[in-house]
């Protein structure tokens, strides 16, 4: 017996290291049988900080991989989100991440801008559809499981 599925969304938002450690310890405690599938929706805001959760989970024996959305039909515009994994997304030392932020564009008050150039003020100036498109660029879903030995 035990838990089969752990579902989480927006759990890394403004989390400090103590909160991230408590979250990873809680998941580990809930997954006593080490058989749960963990689905985690992440809206990246401060990748260097949020990445600490995934490192913490790795240290506890869990692996997380990105669920890459299908491109067919582009339901909800999800195909525009990044295919970079948690190690790469927003990592300035990663060429693919730098390319994503330089070559991916959104509109700010109908003006096309690279993601790397979008400021907090620009987000305030976005219309609803523009803001939704911008947000989708930073949302990813990960699946995690206990690493089989």
Helices and strands as residue ranges (DSSP letters): E 5-9, H 17-30, E 37-43, H 47-59, E 62-67, G 72-80, H 95-103, E 105-108, E 111-114, G 115-117, H 120-125, H 128-136, E 139-146
